[in-house]
Amino acid sequence: MKRISVLRRTLKANLSILRDYASLISGSLGRLVLSLGYFVCIANGLSIGDFGLFATASATGVMLSRIASLGFYSPLYRAATVKPHLIGTYTAGYIAASVLSLPLVLLAASILYLMIFAGEMSLAAFGLVIAAEIVGWRTLEIVIIVNNGIGRFGRGAIVTIFGVAVKALAAIGFWFLADGALLTWAIYYLGANMFSAAIAAAITYPRQRLRFQPKLYVARWRDSVSVSGADMVFYLQSDLDKLLVLAFGGPAAAGIYAIIMRLVDLTALPMRSFNTLIVQKIMKVPAFLDSWARRVGIEAAIAFVSTTGLLALGGFLWVFPTALGENVADAAPFILLALAVPAFRNLVEYQAELLYARGKTTIRVAILALCALLKAGLLAAVLVSLEAEMTWIVMLNGVFALLWLTSATASYAALDWRGWPGIGERRTEREATALS
């Protein structure tokens, strides 16, 4: 009877995990379908050069959105996961941190525009895209993060689908009704992001009184800044390639590369749902990944799913190159040449999430910074020395393989190192009382 009772508890726990993942993956699958439609409309509604500029500006906005709030979304997420009755208190802190970080965001955006986009893209279009990412889409992400934190994965999935659906509708309207100008699309894009964020926050965000408690926030500032730095560095190493291709190859090369990487990005959507569950599991059970067999098995599964996804999509476009439009057809012959990129790219993201879950935020920043520097050097060398598109795209597989090897070696060494827990880990170990 005792064995039967243990078996029941095990099955119940596994069913709970599967149910949560099903809720998360439903959002990812819905987002996958809508993102593909959105991508087709924009990639063909804009010229290849303008699409490259938009994709690069959007990636820049995503990076800068990690500066906004100075990482205070991390304490907010931890509160939602462990002490949901404090969501109102930490939401007030998040809003205050967002306002304080605004001058820093504007300064960084101005520097990046002058360095990379001036002369290629109007300041107005650039500013609208940046605002759409930082104010609009990032707010929607915070709503999703909080809902996932309190276990409302189904609601988070609905918000995810809703946000992408609104952008897809805007893209369809732009393709059929607008003039095809980049500035016009920037206006559509800002409107779509702001609308979806406002609706999601009004309907699905937990109803709690905002209570401003500065003393409570001060105790979290180190972890917040570390997480902000880590995320900024992560997205820098993740999207730095788009900036470098634009700088070295111009808008047309950036457009082709953006099309390829957008398809690669689609393979990461199911993986991010899985990462969410892994993070919460490790927060509650720090020893979950102590087994090397489990570590290798999870990484192999991520690599397999990621590679299979791009192989299926690339194979389809190889047979039907114009299925996603004429502009996408120009990049179709190069997609399968980057076959290993999704696996290595998604694994680096997964390893960064493991470090966050264990509270090793300082070490996470250092590892991501190392990967960013390595990626910048390798990619710049590849772009400068290899002119043929087919050649440098093939070399991307080697670049991302080296990034994964570097990240894996350093990340697992950090996870197993007990000598210096890193900023945030000691608090993670007593999370149940630290947020009270």
N, C-alpha and C positions, 0 to 999 in steps of 0.2 A: 504493500500500500504506500509505503514511503517513497519507493521508486516511482510509482504512478503519480504521486503528488508532485515530485520533482519534475517529471516529464511534462505534466500539465503546466507548471509554472514556466518551464522552458519554452513550450509551444506557445503559451500565451504571450511571453515576451517577444518571441520571434514574429508572431502574428502582428503584434503592436508595431514592431519595426517595419514590417512589410506594409502595414496600413499607412504609416507615416510616409514611407518612401513612395507609395502609390499616390498619395496626395501631392507630394512634392513633384514627382515625375509627371503627373498630369499637367501641372503648370508648365513644366519644361517642354513636354511634348506639344502642348498648345502653343507655347512661345516659339517652338521650333517651326511649326507650320506657318504661324503668322510672321515670324521673322524672315522666313524664306520668301513669302509674298511681298513683305516690305522691302526686302533686299532687291527683288526683281524689279519692282516699280522704280526705286531710286537709282539703281545701277543703269537702267535704261532711260529713265526720265531725264537724268543729267548726262552730260558728255562724260567720257572716261576721265578726262582731266579734272573736271569739276567734281566728279564722284571721288577721285583721289583726294582732292582738297577737303571735301566735306568729311570723308572718313578719317583723315588725319586730324582735322579740327575737332571732330567728335572724340577721338582718342585722347586728344589734349584736354578736352573738357572732363573726360572721365578721370584722368590723372589729377587734374586740379580739384575735382570734387572730393578727393581724398585729403586735401589740405583743409577744405571747408569743415568747420566744427572741430578742427584740431584733434580728430580721432575720438570725440566724445560719444560717438555711436557705439563704441566698444563697451563702456560701462552701461549704456542704455540696453544693449543686447544682453549683457550678463544679468542685469536687473530683471529683464523680461523672462529670462530663463530660470533664475533662481528665486527672485523676490518680486513677482509681478505687481504687488501692491505699491512698489516704488516707481512704477513706470512714469507717473505724472511728475514726480520729483526729478527724475533723470531726463525726461523730455524737456523740462524747463532749462536744465543745464545744457542740453544739446542745442536748444535755440540760442541761448546766451553765447555759447562757444562759436556757433555759426556766425553770429554778428561780429564777434571779436576777430574772427579769422578773415573777414571780408577784405580788409586792406591788403593782407598778404596774398590772397587769391588774385586780386586785381593787379598787384605788382608782378606776380609770376606770369599771369596771362599776357601782360604788356610786353614783358621780356621775350616770351616765346613768340609772340606775334612779330616783333621786330626782327628776331633772329631767323625765323623760318617762313612766315606767311606773307610778310610785307612784299608787295609787288606781284604776288600770285593771287591773293584773295583779299577782297575789300574788308576793311575794319568792321563795317556794319555786319556783314555776313558772319565773320569770325566771332564777333561779340554775341550775336544771337545764338549761334550754335553752342558757345561756351555757357551762356546763361541757361539754355535748355538742359544741358547736362548737369550743371551744378545746382540750380534751383529746382528745376522740374523733375528730371529723372532721379536724381539723388534723393529727393523727398519721397518719391514713390518707393525707392529701395528701402528707405528707413521704415516705411509702413510695412513692407514685406518682412523685413528683419524682425521687427517687434512682434508681428503676428506669428512668425516661425518660432520666436523665442518662447512665447507662451503656449506653444503647441498647436496653434490654429493653422496647421499646414494647408488644409483645404482652402481656407480663406486667403492665405498667402498666395496659393496657386491661382486663385481667381483674380487677385489683384495683378499678378504677373501677366496673366493672359489679357486682362483688360488694358493694361498699359501698352503692351505690344500691339493689341488690336487697334487702339486709338492711333498709334503711329502708322500702322498699316493703312488705315482709312485715310489718314492725311497723305500718305505716299500715293495712294490710288487717286485721290483728288488732284494732287499735284501733277501726276503723269497725264491725266486726261483733261484737266482744266487750266493748268498754269502755263507759263511761257517757257519753262525749262531753265530759267535763270537760277543760279546758285543762291542769290539773295532772296528770291521768292521762296525757294525751298527752306531756307533758314527761318523765314517767318512762319511757314507752315509747321516746321519742326518745333519751334519754341511754343507755338500755340497748342500743339498736340501734347507735349510733355507737361506743360502747366495745367492743362485741363485734366489729364489723367491723374496727376498728383493731387489736385484739389479734390476731385471726386473720391479717390481712394482714401485720403486722410479723413474726409468728412464722414464716410460711411463705415470704414473698417478699423480705424485706429481706436484702441481702448479708451473708454471714457473715464478719465481721471482728472482731478483738479491739478493744475500746474502749481507746484510748490517750489519756489526758488530757495535753495539751501547751499550757499557758497562754501561753507565749511565742509560739507560732504563732498563737494566737487574737487576741492583742493587735494583731498586724499587720493583722488583718482587721476590727477593730471599727468603723472609720469607714465602710467600705463596708456593713457589716452594719446599722448604725444608719441609714444613709442609705436602704438598701433597705426597712428596717422602716418608716421614716417615709413613704417613697414609697407603699408598699403600704397603710399606714394611711390616708393621704390619698386614695389611689385608691379604696379601698372606702368612704371617707367621702363622696366626691363621687358614687360609684356608688349607694350605698344611703341617702344623706341624704334623698332624696325620701320614703322610707317613714317616716322619723322625723318629717319635716315634716308629712306628710299626717295622721299620728296626732296630732301636736300641734295642728294647726289644724282638722282635720275629725273627729277622734274615731275610735273603733275600727271603726265601720261603714264609713266612707269609706276607712279604711286597709285594710279587708278587700277592698273592691272594687278598690282600687288595687293591692293585693298580688296579686290574681288576675290582673290585666292584666299586671303586671310579671313575674309568674312565667312567663306564656306568652312574654313578650319574652325572658326569660332562656333559654328553651329554644332560641331561635335562635342563642345565643352558643356552644352546646356544640361544634358543628363548627368554629367559628372558633378556639376555644381550642386545639384539636388543631393547627390550622394555625400558630397563634402559637408553639407549642412548637418546631416545625421551623424557623420563621423565626429565632427566638432562637438556636438552636444553629448555624444557617447563618451568621448574622452574627458570632457569637463566633469562628467559624473563618475566615470571609472577611468582614472588616469593610467591604469595598467593594461588597458584594452589592447594596445599595440605593442606590448612587450615581446610577443612571440614573433620571431623572424619569419616563420612559415606564414603567419597571417599577413605580415608586411609585404612579403614577396607576392603572395596570392592576390592581395588587393591591387598592387601596382600592375601585375600582369593583366588583371581584369580590366583596369582602366585603359591600359595600352591597347588591349584587344578591341574593346568597344570603340575607342577613339579612331583606331586605324580602319576598322571595318566601316565606320560611318563615312569617312572620307573616300574609301575605296568604292563604296556603293554610289556615292554622289558623283565622284569623278568618273566612274565607269559609265554611269547614265549619261553624263555630258559628253563623254567620248563617242558614244553612239548617237546621241541627239544633241549636238553642240549648241543649237539655237533654241533649245527648249526653255531656257531662262532669259531669252532675249539676245539681240545682236551684240550688245556690248559685253555680256557675259561670255558669249561665244568666242570673243577675242582672247579671253583668258582660259577657256576650256582646255586647250592642249597642254597647259602648264600645270593643271591641278594635280594630276597623279604624280608629277615629278616631286611634289612636296609630301609624299605619302606618310612619311614617318614624323612629320612636324606635329600633327595633332597629339600623338601619344606623348612625346617628350614635353610639349607645351603644357598639356593638361596635368602631367605628373609633377611638374615644377609647381603649378598652382596647388595641387593636392598637398605636397610637402609643406608649402607655406602655411596651409590651413592646419596641418598637424602641429606646427610650432605655435600657432595662435591658440589652439585648443589647450595646449600645455602651459600657456602663459609665458612662453619664452619669446617675448616680443622684441627684446633688445637683440638677441641672437638672430631672430627672424629678419630684423632690419639689416644686420651685417651680412647675412647670407644673400638676401635679395639685392643688396648693393653690389656685392661681389658678382652676382649673375648679371646685373645691369651693366657693369663695367666690362665684363667679359663679352657680353652680347654686342655692346657698342663697338669694341675693338674688332671682334671677328667679322661682324656684319659690314663694318666700314671697309675692312680689308677685302672682303669678298666683292663688294660693290665697286670698289676702285679698280681692282685687278681683273675682274671678269666683266666684259661688256655684253656678251650674248645673254639674252634673257633666260634661255633654257639652261645655260651653265650655272648662273648664280642661283637660280631657283633650286637646282639639284643640290648645290652646296648648302642650302638652308637646312637640309636634313642633318648634316654634320654639325652645323652651328648649334642647333637645338639639342642634339645628342650630347654635346659637351656641356651645355647648360644643365641638362638633366643630371649628368654624372656629377657635376660640381654640387648641385643642389642636394642630390641624394646623399652624397658622402658627408657633406657638412650637416644636413638636417638630422640624419639618423645618429650621427655622432653627438649632436646637441641633445637629442631626445634621451640618449643613454648616459649622458654626462650628469652625474649627481653632484659634482663639486660646486658648481655655480648655477643655481636654478634660473637666474635671469629675472629681470624686473617683471613682476606680475605673477610669477608662478607660485610664490608663497601665498599670495592672496587667493589664487585659484584653489589651492589645497584646503582653504577654510572659507570657501565662497559662501557657504550657507549662513555665516554670521557676519562677514565683512561688509555686506551691502545693507545691513540693518541700521 
